[in-house]
Amino acid sequence: MHVGRFLQRSARRYPRNPLWLTSDRTISYDEGATRVRRLSRSLLSLCKQGDRVALLTSNRFEGLEAHLAIIGAGMIAVPMNPRLHASEHEFILGHSGTVAIIFSANFSDHLAEIRSRLPNVRSWVVINGGHDGSLPYEQLVETAAGDMIEPIIQPEDSAWLFYTSGTTGRPKGAIQTHRVLITMIEQFLLAVAPNTVHTDVMLHAAPICHGSGSCLFPHVAVAAGNAFLKRFEPELFFDAVARFRVTATFLAPTMINRLTASEAARRFDTSSLKNVIYGGAPMHLGVLRRALDTFGPVFAQIYGQGESPFTIASLSTEEHVAALKEDRLNHLSSVGRVVPAVDVRILDDDDKPLPRGQFGEICVRGDLVMPGYWDDPGASANTLKEGWLHTGDVGYLDEEDYLFITDRKKDMIISGGANIYPREVEEVIANHTAVAEVAVIGVPDEEWGESVKAFVVLRAGKTAEADEIIEFCKDHIASYKKPKFVEFVADLPKNPTGKILKRELRTLKL
């Protein structure tokens, strides 16, 4: 069994179901599966099984169509985030040994900067273009010759190189095998959104190179439709939900924050939504409660990473509702319960298991875990120890199997010998009525080693003073955890997937 077979099976069972939905075109599963087979055949005339083929596209159906074709041909897809710098794309293309790239025409000038420095990339395929010497994408779809002999693909074969966001340095290529992706699909349909069916429509509002692209696979497995948002704006999002009768989408917490603050939420019909999946960054409790008030009981949280894609733990829509109904709001601060396909342990710095309720590094093993990083044995050995993936996240398991994440291991603040977890302080400050966003870091302190500093973005039209924020913290957490410094900023630096870049905040002077 391999991932490419899900599309073909769905096309046989629901040939007339819409696979791709755009503003001016609808492609059925039958037509879409044919296009993917033809593209796979053309790619095999340019490359061979096991070759890496990169993707650099905006949110459009061809980007996911090509992803399916690459994997179905037994090649390895290398999706790249469109928001990265050209030098970052150059590194990924070189490090992965990519031999072909499929890109949308709006990136032609961007890639021209690095094209001459990538001799390993032999084939350049452009979507909606072809005037720069690249092969036109539709030509590969339309002119594929002969019948494709289905390649033999084993579950342990690599399917996707997921390059990490690089928040701590150069990105690393997490290897996602067919077994890993099939396990991801199973866990999504079992633990995240078990109500996913063939009449659903998934809206790709977040970049398709990341979490939204992962959502493609379980939705294709059940023959659901896929609609696209060219860029994320609240007005455009709500319009697409109403127009396509969207049932599911994947959003980062920062996107949900923008949606709940938009007056457009009251002008469009969003009653079709049933699965709004969020993850990728901390969701502060105040933002989540506003989102539940705005959209109703449609939210499901996932916790995962490129090394164990999408779902290590999940907090279902039912658990969101139960937490509110039974006044167990602490559950909303968790990332849910561990999914059946993985084991989770909380380990100390010596890799010894810790009892429930104690903080340590979250470590994972199971069929959802990558076999290693591409061409990086050192990083693989440091991250995978005795079969356990060391996530770099600090947290704990409670007595009911809910998993709580307090912070990244490297972000923990040690002040006067006491451990302070920035997430806890951020949760408090985020509940201040004037605060839109917050990030907390440790800064050098001659007396205490480190002190707590908060960077705060205020809501439009709101004001607050540093002393006010500090006093607000004293009312809710131990005094030693309160910020010593508060700096108000216009915005917080984020990487292309919406994660706050605390390393950039640390370079700012007090």
C-alpha positions as CSV (number, residue, x, y, z in Angstrom):
1,M,0.0,0.0,0.0
2,H,1.2,3.5,-0.8
3,V,-0.3,7.0,-0.6
4,G,-0.8,7.4,-4.3
5,R,-3.5,4.7,-4.3
6,F,-6.0,6.7,-2.2
7,L,-6.8,9.1,-5.1
8,Q,-7.3,6.2,-7.6
9,R,-9.6,4.3,-5.2
10,S,-11.7,7.4,-4.5
11,A,-12.0,8.1,-8.2
12,R,-13.4,4.6,-8.8
13,R,-15.9,5.0,-6.0
14,Y,-17.0,8.6,-6.4
15,P,-15.9,9.6,-10.0
16,R,-18.3,12.6,-10.2
17,N,-17.3,14.1,-6.8
18,P,-15.4,17.4,-7.1
19,L,-11.7,16.9,-6.4
20,W,-10.6,20.5,-7.0
21,L,-12.8,23.6,-6.6
22,T,-11.6,27.0,-7.8
23,S,-13.4,30.3,-8.6
24,D,-13.7,29.4,-12.3
25,R,-13.2,25.6,-12.5
26,T,-14.3,22.3,-11.0
27,I,-12.4,19.1,-11.6
28,S,-14.0,15.8,-10.7
29,Y,-12.2,12.9,-9.1
30,D,-12.4,11.0,-12.4
31,E,-10.8,13.8,-14.4
32,G,-8.4,14.7,-11.6
33,A,-7.1,11.1,-11.2
34,T,-6.5,10.9,-15.0
35,R,-4.6,14.2,-14.9
36,V,-2.4,12.9,-12.0
37,R,-1.7,9.6,-13.8
38,R,-0.6,11.5,-16.9
39,L,1.6,13.9,-15.0
40,S,3.2,11.0,-13.2
41,R,4.0,9.4,-16.5
42,S,5.6,12.6,-17.9
43,L,7.6,13.1,-14.7
44,L,9.0,9.5,-15.1
45,S,10.2,10.5,-18.5
46,L,12.2,13.3,-16.9
47,C,13.2,11.7,-13.6
48,K,13.4,8.3,-12.1
49,Q,11.8,6.6,-9.1
50,G,13.4,7.9,-5.8
51,D,14.4,11.3,-7.3
52,R,13.5,14.4,-5.4
53,V,11.0,16.8,-7.2
54,A,10.5,20.2,-5.5
55,L,7.3,22.3,-5.4
56,L,7.1,26.0,-5.2
57,T,3.5,27.2,-5.8
58,S,0.9,29.6,-4.5
59,N,-2.3,28.1,-3.1
60,R,-3.6,26.5,-6.3
61,F,-4.9,23.1,-7.2
62,E,-1.9,22.3,-9.5
63,G,0.4,22.5,-6.4
64,L,-1.5,19.6,-4.7
65,E,-2.1,17.8,-8.0
66,A,1.6,17.7,-8.7
67,H,2.3,16.6,-5.1
68,L,0.0,13.6,-5.7
69,A,1.6,12.9,-9.0
70,I,5.2,12.9,-7.6
71,I,4.3,10.6,-4.8
72,G,2.3,8.3,-7.0
73,A,5.3,7.9,-9.4
74,G,7.5,6.7,-6.6
75,M,9.4,10.0,-6.4
76,I,10.0,12.2,-3.3
77,A,8.1,15.5,-3.1
78,V,9.9,18.5,-1.6
79,P,7.3,21.2,-1.0
80,M,8.8,24.6,-0.3
81,N,7.2,27.5,1.6
82,P,6.6,30.4,-0.8
83,R,7.5,33.0,1.8
84,L,11.1,31.8,2.2
85,H,14.0,33.9,0.8
86,A,15.6,32.8,-2.4
87,S,18.7,31.8,-0.6
88,E,16.6,29.5,1.7
89,H,15.1,27.9,-1.4
90,E,18.5,27.5,-2.8
91,F,19.7,25.6,0.3
92,I,16.7,23.3,0.3
93,L,17.1,22.5,-3.4
94,G,20.8,21.9,-3.1
95,H,20.6,19.9,0.2
96,S,17.8,17.6,-1.0
97,G,19.5,16.9,-4.3
98,T,16.4,18.0,-6.2
99,V,16.5,17.1,-9.9
100,A,13.3,18.8,-11.0
101,I,11.1,21.6,-9.7
102,I,7.5,22.5,-10.5
103,F,6.7,26.2,-9.8
104,S,3.9,28.7,-10.5
105,A,4.8,31.5,-12.9
106,N,4.7,34.2,-10.1
107,F,8.0,32.7,-8.8
108,S,9.9,32.9,-12.1
109,D,11.8,36.0,-11.2
110,H,12.4,34.8,-7.7
111,L,14.0,31.5,-8.9
112,A,15.9,33.3,-11.6
113,E,18.2,34.6,-8.9
114,I,19.4,31.1,-8.0
115,R,18.8,29.1,-11.1
116,S,22.4,29.3,-12.4
117,R,23.7,28.0,-9.1
118,L,21.6,24.8,-9.1
119,P,23.2,22.4,-11.6
120,N,21.5,19.5,-10.0
121,V,18.1,20.8,-11.0
122,R,17.8,19.5,-14.6
123,S,14.1,20.1,-15.3
124,W,12.1,23.3,-14.6
125,V,8.4,23.0,-15.0
126,V,6.3,26.2,-14.8
127,I,2.5,26.5,-14.1
128,N,0.8,29.2,-16.3
129,G,4.0,30.2,-18.0
130,G,6.7,28.9,-20.3
131,H,8.6,31.9,-21.6
132,D,11.7,31.4,-19.5
133,G,12.9,28.1,-21.1
134,S,10.9,26.1,-18.6
135,L,8.6,23.2,-19.6
136,P,4.9,24.3,-19.5
137,Y,3.0,22.3,-16.8
138,E,-0.1,21.6,-18.8
139,Q,2.0,20.3,-21.7
140,L,3.2,17.5,-19.3
141,V,-0.3,16.7,-18.4
142,E,-1.7,16.7,-22.0
143,T,1.1,15.0,-23.9
144,A,2.0,12.1,-21.7
145,A,2.7,9.2,-24.0
146,G,2.0,5.5,-23.4
147,D,0.6,3.6,-20.4
148,M,2.5,4.0,-17.1
149,I,3.6,0.8,-15.4
150,E,2.7,1.4,-11.8
151,P,6.0,1.6,-9.9
152,I,6.6,-0.8,-7.0
153,I,6.5,1.4,-3.9
154,Q,7.2,-0.1,-0.5
155,P,5.7,1.4,2.8
156,E,9.3,2.3,4.0
157,D,10.1,4.3,0.8
158,S,10.4,8.0,1.2
159,A,7.4,10.1,-0.1
160,W,7.9,13.6,1.2
161,L,10.8,15.6,2.6
162,F,9.4,18.1,5.1
163,Y,11.9,20.8,5.7
164,T,11.5,22.2,9.2
165,S,10.9,25.9,9.7
166,G,14.5,26.5,10.8
167,T,13.6,28.5,14.0
168,T,16.9,27.4,15.5
169,G,19.1,27.4,12.4
170,R,19.2,25.7,9.0
171,P,16.1,23.7,8.1
172,K,16.4,19.9,8.2
173,G,14.6,17.6,5.9
174,A,12.4,15.3,7.9
175,I,11.8,12.1,5.9
176,Q,8.1,11.1,5.7
177,T,7.7,7.6,4.3
178,H,4.5,6.1,2.8
179,R,4.0,4.3,6.1
180,V,4.3,7.5,8.0
181,L,1.8,9.3,5.8
182,I,-0.7,6.4,5.8
183,T,-0.5,6.4,9.6
184,M,-1.1,10.1,9.5
185,I,-4.3,9.6,7.4
186,E,-5.6,6.9,9.7
187,Q,-5.1,9.0,12.8
188,F,-6.7,12.0,11.3
189,L,-9.8,10.0,10.4
190,L,-9.8,8.2,13.7
191,A,-8.9,10.9,16.2
192,V,-9.0,14.4,14.7
193,A,-12.1,14.5,12.4
194,P,-13.8,11.1,12.4
195,N,-16.9,12.8,10.8
196,T,-15.0,13.5,7.6
197,V,-17.0,12.1,4.6
198,H,-17.1,12.2,0.8
199,T,-19.5,15.2,0.7
200,D,-17.1,17.5,2.6
201,V,-15.1,20.4,1.2
202,M,-11.7,21.3,2.6
203,L,-10.6,24.9,2.2
204,H,-6.9,25.4,1.8
205,A,-6.5,28.8,3.4
206,A,-3.1,28.2,5.0
207,P,0.0,27.5,2.8
208,I,-0.4,24.1,1.1
209,C,3.3,23.3,1.7
210,H,2.5,22.8,5.4
211,G,-0.4,21.7,7.6
212,S,-3.1,22.4,5.0
213,G,-1.3,20.2,2.5
214,S,-1.2,17.4,5.0
215,C,-5.0,17.8,5.3
216,L,-5.2,17.0,1.6
217,F,-4.5,13.3,2.1
218,P,-7.3,12.2,4.5
219,H,-9.8,14.3,2.5
220,V,-8.7,12.6,-0.8
221,A,-8.9,9.2,1.0
222,V,-12.6,9.8,1.5
223,A,-13.2,11.5,-1.8
224,A,-13.9,15.0,-0.4
225,G,-13.4,18.2,-2.3
226,N,-10.6,20.7,-2.0
227,A,-11.1,24.5,-2.5
228,F,-8.4,27.2,-2.4
229,L,-7.8,30.7,-1.0
230,K,-5.1,32.6,-3.0
231,R,-4.2,34.7,0.0
232,F,-5.5,34.8,3.6
233,E,-7.7,37.7,4.3
234,P,-10.8,37.4,6.6
235,E,-13.2,38.8,4.0
236,L,-11.9,36.4,1.3
237,F,-12.0,33.5,3.8
238,F,-15.6,34.0,4.8
239,D,-16.7,34.5,1.2
240,A,-15.0,31.2,0.2
241,V,-16.7,29.4,3.1
242,A,-20.1,30.6,2.1
243,R,-19.6,30.1,-1.7
244,F,-18.1,26.6,-1.6
245,R,-20.1,25.5,1.5
246,V,-16.8,24.6,3.2
247,T,-16.9,22.1,6.0
248,A,-13.3,21.9,7.0
249,T,-10.2,24.0,7.1
250,F,-6.8,24.2,8.8
251,L,-5.7,27.4,10.4
252,A,-2.9,28.7,12.6
253,P,-3.9,30.4,15.8
254,T,-2.8,33.8,14.5
255,M,-5.3,33.3,11.6
256,I,-8.1,32.4,14.0
257,N,-7.3,35.5,16.0
258,R,-7.7,37.7,12.9
259,L,-11.0,36.0,11.9
260,T,-12.6,36.5,15.3
261,A,-11.6,40.2,15.3
262,S,-13.1,40.8,11.8
263,E,-16.6,42.2,11.4
264,A,-16.9,40.0,8.2
265,A,-17.6,37.1,10.6
266,R,-21.1,38.5,11.0
267,R,-21.9,39.1,7.3
268,F,-21.3,35.6,5.8
269,D,-22.9,32.2,6.3
270,T,-20.5,29.9,8.0
271,S,-23.0,27.3,9.1
272,S,-21.4,24.7,6.8
273,L,-18.3,24.5,8.9
274,K,-17.9,21.5,11.1
275,N,-14.1,20.9,11.4
276,V,-11.8,23.9,11.9
277,I,-8.5,22.3,12.7
278,Y,-5.8,24.4,14.4
279,G,-2.2,23.8,15.4
280,G,1.4,24.7,14.6
281,A,1.7,27.3,17.5
282,P,0.3,27.9,20.9
283,M,-3.4,28.8,21.1
284,H,-4.0,31.1,24.0
285,L,-7.2,30.3,26.0
286,G,-8.7,33.8,25.6
287,V,-8.4,33.6,21.8
288,L,-9.9,30.1,21.7
289,R,-12.9,31.1,23.9
290,R,-13.6,34.1,21.5
291,A,-13.3,31.7,18.5
292,L,-15.8,29.3,20.1
293,D,-18.2,32.1,20.7
294,T,-17.9,33.3,17.1
295,F,-18.0,30.0,15.2
296,G,-19.5,27.5,17.6
297,P,-18.3,24.0,18.5
298,V,-16.3,23.3,15.3
299,F,-12.7,23.4,16.6
300,A,-10.3,20.5,16.8
301,Q,-6.7,20.9,17.9
302,I,-3.7,18.9,16.7
303,Y,-0.2,18.6,18.0
304,G,2.5,17.3,15.8
305,Q,5.7,18.3,13.9
306,G,7.4,17.5,10.6
307,E,9.2,14.7,12.4
308,S,5.9,13.1,13.4
309,P,3.5,14.7,11.1
310,F,0.3,16.3,12.0
311,T,-1.0,14.4,14.9
312,I,0.8,13.2,18.0
313,A,-2.2,14.3,20.1
314,S,-5.6,15.7,19.4
315,L,-8.3,17.6,21.2
316,S,-11.6,16.8,19.4
317,T,-14.5,19.0,18.8
318,E,-16.5,17.0,21.4
319,E,-13.8,17.5,24.0
320,H,-13.9,21.3,23.3
321,V,-17.6,21.2,24.0
322,A,-17.2,19.0,27.1
323,A,-14.5,21.3,28.6
324,L,-16.9,24.2,28.4
325,K,-20.0,22.4,29.5
326,E,-18.3,20.7,32.5
327,D,-16.2,23.7,33.4
328,R,-12.9,21.9,32.8
329,L,-11.2,24.7,31.0
330,N,-7.8,23.2,31.8
331,H,-8.5,20.7,29.0
332,L,-8.6,23.6,26.5
333,S,-5.1,24.5,27.5
334,S,-3.9,21.1,26.6
335,V,-3.2,19.7,23.1
336,G,-5.6,16.8,23.8
337,R,-5.0,13.1,24.2
338,V,-2.3,11.1,22.5
339,V,-3.5,9.3,19.3
340,P,-3.5,5.5,19.2
341,A,-0.6,5.2,16.7
342,V,2.0,6.6,19.0
343,D,3.5,6.2,22.5
344,V,4.5,9.3,24.4
345,R,6.8,9.6,27.3
346,I,7.9,12.5,29.4
347,L,11.7,12.2,29.9
348,D,14.2,14.2,32.0
349,D,17.6,15.4,30.8
350,D,19.0,11.9,31.4
351,D,16.2,10.3,29.3
352,K,14.6,8.8,32.4
353,P,10.8,8.6,32.5
354,L,9.0,11.1,34.7
355,P,5.8,10.5,36.6
356,R,2.5,12.1,35.5
357,G,2.3,15.8,36.3
358,Q,6.0,16.4,36.1
359,F,7.6,18.6,33.4
360,G,10.0,17.1,30.9
361,E,10.7,16.7,27.3
362,I,7.9,15.2,25.2
363,C,9.3,12.1,23.4
364,V,7.4,10.0,20.8
365,R,7.7,6.6,19.1
366,G,5.5,4.7,16.6
367,D,4.7,4.4,12.9
368,L,4.0,8.1,12.8
369,V,7.7,9.0,13.5
370,M,10.2,9.7,10.7
371,P,13.1,7.4,10.2
372,G,15.5,10.4,10.2
373,Y,16.6,13.6,8.5
374,W,17.7,13.6,4.9
375,D,21.5,13.5,4.6
376,D,22.0,14.5,8.2
377,P,23.1,11.5,10.4
378,G,24.3,13.7,13.2
379,A,20.9,15.5,13.6
380,S,19.1,12.2,13.2
381,A,21.1,10.6,16.0
382,N,20.5,13.6,18.3
383,T,16.8,13.6,17.7
384,L,16.1,9.9,17.6
385,K,17.5,8.0,20.6
386,E,16.7,4.4,21.2
387,G,13.6,4.7,18.9
388,W,12.2,7.8,20.7
389,L,11.8,11.1,18.9
390,H,12.9,13.9,21.1
391,T,10.5,16.7,20.1
392,G,12.3,19.5,21.9
393,D,8.9,20.5,23.5
394,V,8.6,20.6,27.3
395,G,5.3,19.4,28.8
396,Y,3.6,16.9,31.0
397,L,0.8,14.2,30.9
398,D,-2.0,14.4,33.5
399,E,-3.9,11.5,35.1
400,E,-6.5,11.6,32.3
401,D,-3.9,11.3,29.5
402,Y,-4.2,14.9,28.4
403,L,-0.9,16.3,27.1
404,F,0.1,19.8,28.1
405,I,2.9,21.7,26.3
406,T,4.6,24.4,28.3
407,D,7.3,25.5,25.9
408,R,10.1,24.7,23.7
409,K,13.0,23.2,25.7
410,K,15.3,25.9,24.5
411,D,12.9,28.7,25.5
412,M,12.6,27.8,29.2
413,I,13.8,30.7,31.5
414,I,15.9,29.9,34.5
415,S,15.7,32.9,37.0
416,G,17.3,32.5,40.4
417,G,17.4,28.8,40.0
418,A,13.6,28.6,39.3
419,N,12.2,27.3,36.0
420,I,9.8,29.7,34.3
421,Y,7.9,28.5,31.3
422,P,7.1,31.4,28.9
423,R,3.8,29.8,27.7
424,E,2.4,30.1,31.2
425,V,3.2,33.9,31.4
426,E,1.9,34.4,27.9
427,E,-1.4,32.8,28.7
428,V,-1.9,35.3,31.5
429,I,-0.9,38.4,29.5
430,A,-3.0,37.2,26.5
431,N,-6.1,37.5,28.7
432,H,-5.6,41.2,29.2
433,T,-8.4,43.0,27.3
434,A,-5.9,45.4,25.6
435,V,-3.5,42.6,24.4
436,A,-3.7,41.2,20.8
437,E,-0.5,39.2,20.9
438,V,2.3,38.5,23.3
439,A,5.7,36.7,23.3
440,V,7.8,36.1,26.5
441,I,11.6,35.4,26.5
442,G,14.4,35.4,29.0
443,V,17.0,38.2,29.0
444,P,20.3,38.3,30.8
445,D,20.2,39.4,34.4
446,E,23.4,39.9,36.5
447,E,21.7,39.0,39.8
448,W,19.2,36.3,38.7
449,G,20.8,34.8,35.6
450,E,17.8,35.6,33.5
451,S,14.7,37.9,33.9
452,V,11.4,37.7,32.2
453,K,10.6,40.1,29.3
454,A,7.3,40.4,27.5
455,F,6.8,41.8,24.0
456,V,3.2,42.9,23.6
457,V,1.1,43.9,20.6
458,L,-1.9,45.9,21.6
459,R,-5.4,45.7,20.1
460,A,-6.4,48.5,17.7
461,G,-7.7,51.4,19.7
462,K,-6.5,50.0,23.1
463,T,-3.8,51.3,25.4
464,A,-1.9,49.9,28.4
465,E,1.2,50.7,30.4
466,A,4.1,48.3,31.3
467,D,3.3,48.5,35.0
468,E,-0.3,47.6,34.3
469,I,0.7,44.4,32.5
470,I,3.1,43.5,35.3
471,E,0.5,44.0,38.0
472,F,-2.0,42.0,35.9
473,C,0.4,39.1,36.0
474,K,0.9,39.4,39.8
475,D,-2.8,38.9,40.2
476,H,-2.8,35.6,38.3
477,I,0.6,33.8,38.7
478,A,3.4,33.7,41.3
479,S,5.3,36.9,41.6
480,Y,8.6,35.5,40.5
481,K,7.1,34.6,37.1
482,K,5.9,38.1,36.3
483,P,7.8,40.1,33.6
484,K,10.5,42.5,34.8
485,F,10.3,44.2,31.4
486,V,7.4,44.9,29.0
487,E,8.0,46.3,25.6
488,F,5.2,47.3,23.3
489,V,5.8,46.5,19.6
490,A,3.7,47.0,16.4
491,D,4.0,43.3,15.5
492,L,5.9,40.1,16.4
493,P,8.4,38.5,14.0
494,K,7.1,35.3,12.6
495,N,8.4,32.6,10.3
496,P,6.4,31.7,7.1
497,T,4.2,29.2,9.0
498,G,3.1,31.8,11.6
499,K,5.4,30.7,14.5
500,I,6.8,33.6,16.5
501,L,10.6,33.9,16.1
502,K,11.8,34.3,19.6
503,R,15.4,34.2,18.4
504,E,14.8,37.6,16.7
505,L,13.3,39.0,19.8
506,R,16.4,38.1,21.7
507,T,18.5,40.2,19.4
508,L,16.5,43.3,20.3
509,K,18.0,45.6,23.0
510,L,16.2,46.3,26.2
